[in-house]
Amino acid sequence: HPSESGFTTDVLALYDWAKARSGNSSILFWGHSLGTGVATNAARKLQEERGVQVDAVVLESPYTNIREAAANIPITKIYRQFPGFEYLILDSIARAGMFFRSDENVKVLGCPLLILHAEDDGVLPPKLGRELYETAHKAYKDKSNVKFITFPEKLGLGHDYISFNPELPALVK
């Protein structure tokens, strides 16, 4: 069964594989949606357990933690009004060992962090990306290492299409 620790372990194994073959090339963690929690977990674990910083972390359509994400995704809107929503849905995620605490992870990272969010994201509200940015910006010693880029609604990038933006390579550089 997939697990938070299993995802993190897989990313670190992939990191080791890529690092062994990359020479002096930069390696960054890029997470999208649920993967943003995996990316911050792996970056933090790499830093705390090995004393190594990944070259950068890019978070596309992120959230603060999985509990807040589940509480704010539009699909749960109708269920939030019913008694037991918190216990049946939100607490069950925690009981399954799923936390994906990006908000806690970014407080200890020091590598460059880029957060990308589309204003018309219909899955994860942009406010979660903003909150994550504010948490990181407050915690980072070097504030210039934390960037937040939003994409206007008129571009129609939503939750899944930021990577299609032709300006993205220049923004990431």
C-alpha positions as CSV (number, residue, x, y, z in Angstrom):
1,H,0.0,0.0,0.0
2,P,1.3,3.5,-0.8
3,S,2.4,5.4,2.3
4,E,3.9,8.8,3.0
5,S,7.1,7.3,4.2
6,G,7.2,5.0,1.2
7,F,6.9,7.9,-1.2
8,T,9.7,9.7,0.6
9,T,11.9,6.7,0.5
10,D,11.3,6.2,-3.2
11,V,12.2,9.9,-3.9
12,L,15.4,9.6,-1.9
13,A,16.3,6.4,-3.8
14,L,15.7,8.2,-7.1
15,Y,17.8,11.1,-5.8
16,D,20.7,8.8,-5.0
17,W,20.4,7.2,-8.5
18,A,20.4,10.5,-10.3
19,K,23.1,12.0,-8.1
20,A,25.4,9.0,-8.9
21,R,24.9,9.7,-12.6
22,S,24.7,13.5,-12.8
23,G,28.2,14.6,-12.3
24,N,28.1,18.2,-11.2
25,S,24.6,18.8,-12.6
26,S,22.0,20.4,-10.3
27,I,19.3,18.2,-8.9
28,L,16.0,19.7,-7.8
29,F,12.8,18.2,-6.4
30,W,9.7,19.2,-8.3
31,G,6.4,18.3,-6.9
32,H,2.9,18.8,-8.2
33,S,-0.2,18.7,-6.1
34,L,0.1,15.7,-3.7
35,G,3.7,15.4,-4.9
36,T,4.5,18.8,-3.3
37,G,4.2,17.1,0.1
38,V,6.5,14.3,-1.0
39,A,9.0,16.8,-2.4
40,T,9.3,18.8,0.9
41,N,9.4,15.6,2.9
42,A,12.3,14.3,0.9
43,A,14.2,17.6,0.9
44,R,13.8,17.8,4.7
45,K,14.9,14.2,5.2
46,L,17.9,14.6,3.0
47,Q,18.9,17.7,4.9
48,E,18.3,16.4,8.4
49,E,19.5,12.8,8.0
50,R,22.3,13.2,5.5
51,G,23.3,16.9,6.0
52,V,22.8,17.4,2.2
53,Q,20.7,20.1,0.7
54,V,18.9,19.4,-2.6
55,D,19.8,22.2,-5.1
56,A,16.3,23.5,-5.2
57,V,12.6,22.6,-4.6
58,V,9.8,23.6,-6.9
59,L,6.3,23.2,-5.7
60,E,3.5,23.4,-8.3
61,S,-0.1,23.8,-7.0
62,P,0.9,23.1,-3.4
63,Y,-0.9,22.9,-0.1
64,T,0.2,23.5,3.5
65,N,-0.6,20.0,4.8
66,I,-2.9,17.2,3.7
67,R,-5.5,17.9,6.4
68,E,-5.9,21.5,5.3
69,A,-5.9,20.4,1.6
70,A,-8.7,17.9,2.2
71,A,-10.7,20.5,4.2
72,N,-10.4,23.0,1.3
73,I,-10.7,21.0,-1.9
74,P,-14.0,21.9,-3.6
75,I,-15.2,18.2,-3.8
76,T,-15.5,18.2,0.0
77,K,-17.5,21.4,0.2
78,I,-20.9,19.7,0.3
79,Y,-19.7,17.3,3.0
80,R,-18.2,19.9,5.3
81,Q,-21.6,20.9,6.6
82,F,-22.4,17.4,7.8
83,P,-21.7,16.2,11.4
84,G,-18.8,13.9,11.5
85,F,-16.9,15.3,8.4
86,E,-13.9,16.0,10.5
87,Y,-13.8,12.6,12.1
88,L,-14.8,10.5,9.1
89,I,-12.7,12.3,6.5
90,L,-10.0,14.5,8.0
91,D,-9.1,12.3,11.0
92,S,-9.1,9.1,8.8
93,I,-6.3,10.6,6.8
94,A,-4.3,11.1,9.9
95,R,-5.1,7.6,11.1
96,A,-3.8,6.3,7.8
97,G,-0.5,8.0,8.6
98,M,-0.8,10.7,5.9
99,F,0.2,14.1,7.0
100,F,2.4,15.7,4.2
101,R,3.3,18.6,6.4
102,S,4.9,20.9,3.8
103,D,4.2,23.9,6.2
104,E,6.5,22.3,8.8
105,N,9.0,21.1,6.3
106,V,9.6,24.5,4.7
107,K,10.5,26.0,8.1
108,V,13.7,24.0,8.2
109,L,14.8,24.1,4.5
110,G,17.5,26.4,3.3
111,C,17.7,25.5,-0.4
112,P,16.0,27.7,-3.0
113,L,12.3,27.3,-2.9
114,L,9.9,28.2,-5.8
115,I,6.2,28.0,-5.3
116,L,3.9,28.1,-8.4
117,H,0.1,28.4,-8.2
118,A,-2.5,29.3,-10.8
119,E,-5.2,31.7,-9.6
120,D,-7.8,29.5,-11.2
121,D,-6.8,26.3,-9.6
122,G,-10.1,24.5,-8.9
123,V,-8.5,21.6,-6.9
124,L,-6.2,23.3,-4.4
125,P,-7.1,26.9,-3.6
126,P,-4.3,29.4,-4.3
127,K,-4.6,30.6,-0.7
128,L,-2.9,27.3,0.4
129,G,0.1,28.1,-1.8
130,R,0.2,31.7,-0.4
131,E,0.1,30.4,3.2
132,L,2.9,28.0,2.4
133,Y,4.9,30.8,0.9
134,E,4.3,33.0,3.9
135,T,5.4,30.3,6.3
136,A,8.6,29.6,4.3
137,H,9.4,33.3,3.8
138,K,9.0,33.9,7.6
139,A,11.3,31.0,8.4
140,Y,14.0,31.3,5.8
141,K,17.1,33.2,6.8
142,D,17.8,34.2,3.2
143,K,14.5,35.6,2.1
144,S,15.7,35.8,-1.5
145,N,15.7,32.0,-1.6
146,V,11.9,31.9,-1.4
147,K,9.8,32.9,-4.4
148,F,6.1,32.7,-5.1
149,I,4.7,33.1,-8.6
150,T,1.0,33.1,-9.4
151,F,-0.4,32.7,-12.9
152,P,-3.5,34.9,-13.7
153,E,-6.8,33.3,-14.2
154,K,-7.0,34.5,-17.8
155,L,-4.2,32.0,-18.7
156,G,-6.5,29.1,-17.9
157,L,-3.8,27.0,-16.4
158,G,-5.9,25.7,-13.5
159,H,-4.5,22.9,-11.4
160,D,-2.8,20.8,-14.1
161,Y,-1.3,23.1,-16.8
162,I,1.3,25.4,-15.2
163,S,3.9,23.2,-16.9
164,F,2.5,24.2,-20.3
165,N,3.2,27.9,-19.8
166,P,5.9,28.8,-22.3
167,E,7.5,31.3,-19.8
168,L,8.0,28.6,-17.2
169,P,11.6,27.6,-18.1
170,A,12.7,31.2,-17.7
171,L,10.8,31.6,-14.5
172,V,12.4,28.5,-13.0
173,K,15.9,29.7,-14.0
